[in-house]
Amino acid sequence: MSALILIELNGSEVSANSRAAITAASQLSDSVDALVLTNDASNSSSVAALSGINTVKMIVDDSLENSSVEVASKLIADVMGDYKYLISGSSTFSKNILPRVGALLDVQPISDVCEIKSNNTFVRPLYAGNVMATVETSDETIVMTVRSTAFEHSGDDGSASVESLSASMSESNSSFVSLQESESERPELTTADRIVSGGRGLGSKENFALIEQLADKLDAAVGASRAAVDAGFISNDYQVGQTGKVVAPKLYLAVGISGAIQHLAGMKDSQVIVVINNDPDAPMSRMADLVWQVDLFDALNELNAYQV
Ligand SMILES: Cc1cc2nc3c(=O)[nH]c(=O)nc-3n(C[C@H](O)[C@H](O)[C@H](O)COP(=O)(O)OP(=O)(O)OC[C@H]3O[C@@H](n4cnc5c(N)ncnc54)[C@H](O)[C@@H]3O)c2cc1C
């Protein structure tokens, strides 16, 4: 019952999501391979160094630099063969591709797995994490994504063999037009140890800069509630929650965020939660380790002025 990990690369680096997927796969199978779709053959080295991988299967083609998900899904479905499991970390990357692979293989993908009970039984969140459902699948091939906050991240002491696969690129109805990536020197939101997150309470995009200032001071990532994103304070790459990123940092500092269940779904596994809010009844305050009940502008100005 072998497992195949669909690797997500950020440049040449393996994503934290993929590292969590390897750990999950090792609970299901003694034989875990990795699949990389790339335009750059040299990416094989970072994947081959991952702990817990037997063989890295590489499909290298110039068109894969910006290939459509339809093309990628077809390639993955063709590689599946005798693999029992196709596993990837939960991310926009995998959520775009794996349902399409599921459709091609005629199986029901299982998303956001947080715990593995047996080789076909998994625990996953429902209703924004308010219910943890145990689901059992009877599919012959199991396609799943796993929460990167629920599994250890595989290290870099492996030495997997690398195999090149030849593949023919299929036609697609969609084509790549352009990519707009937000660039930031700050830590990546989903893997950061510290996150300073701002909500509607900030009131404007200009005020939201106070959150960014504090994040820089703490070497933290910036997060936001959906209300802050919808109001245009910051781009939706930074949204934390049910329809945003799921995070579990050591410190989550929530400023002017009420703590709607959809927001809590994305950050409730944080180790220490600190809240700055002037409403003592805000749900966010009820789940916090520390609440600073104060006007957030006073708090942010004080913290930003503090000399370390
Ligand atoms: C299907 C669905 C999916 C959703 N997904 C997400 C999601 O992924 N992420 C998400 O965040 N939301 C999500 N939402 C929206 C969610 O329900 C809330 O509307 C949103 O989280 C509220 O954002 P907020 O806490 O910033 O705003 P508010 O609820 O308006 O809270 C603002 C807070 O700021 C405090 N405040 C205001 N001024 C000050 C001040 N001067 N000093 C101190 N405190 C102050 C207030 O006391 C209040 O607690 C989703 C909703 C739906 C229906």
The ligand as a Gaussian input file, in Angstrom:
#p B3LYP/6-31G(d) Opt

LIG

0 1
 C      -18.633000      31.481000       4.895000
 C      -17.848000      32.493000       5.704000
 C      -16.478000      32.349000       5.746000
 C      -15.722000      33.276000       6.476000
 N      -14.374000      33.102000       6.554000
 C      -13.645000      33.934000       7.328000
 C      -12.239000      33.755000       7.491000
 O      -11.620000      32.870000       6.864000
 N      -11.578000      34.605000       8.308000
 C      -12.201000      35.595000       9.000000
 O      -11.520000      36.339000       9.726000
 N      -13.525000      35.784000       8.869000
 C      -14.259000      35.003000       8.041000
 N      -15.582000      35.214000       7.894000
 C      -16.156000      36.467000       8.458000
 C      -16.441000      36.375000       9.934000
 O      -17.746000      35.857000      10.135000
 C      -16.396000      37.786000      10.581000
 O      -17.279000      38.635000       9.897000
 C      -15.013000      38.421000      10.552000
 O      -14.056000      37.502000      11.052000
 C      -15.029000      39.674000      11.438000
 O      -13.785000      40.305000      11.347000
 P      -13.274000      41.249000      12.543000
 O      -13.191000      40.450000      13.789000
 O      -12.060000      41.937000      12.054000
 O      -14.416000      42.354000      12.614000
 P      -15.482000      42.636000      13.741000
 O      -16.273000      41.433000      14.018000
 O      -16.200000      43.869000      13.335000
 O      -14.616000      42.937000      15.046000
 C      -13.856000      44.088000      15.232000
 C      -13.320000      44.023000      16.662000
 O      -12.508000      45.143000      16.867000
 C      -12.740000      45.635000      18.163000
 N      -12.418000      47.071000      18.160000
 C      -12.944000      48.036000      17.364000
 N      -12.356000      49.213000      17.603000
 C      -11.439000      49.014000      18.583000
 C      -10.525000      49.841000      19.257000
 N      -10.391000      51.128000      18.950000
 N       -9.738000      49.301000      20.210000
 C       -9.822000      47.984000      20.519000
 N      -10.679000      47.141000      19.906000
 C      -11.477000      47.652000      18.943000
 C      -14.219000      45.404000      18.435000
 O      -14.481000      45.338000      19.830000
 C      -14.424000      44.086000      17.741000
 O      -14.257000      43.012000      18.630000
 C      -16.357000      34.331000       7.166000
 C      -17.750000      34.431000       7.113000
 C      -18.476000      33.533000       6.385000
 C      -19.977000      33.668000       6.358000

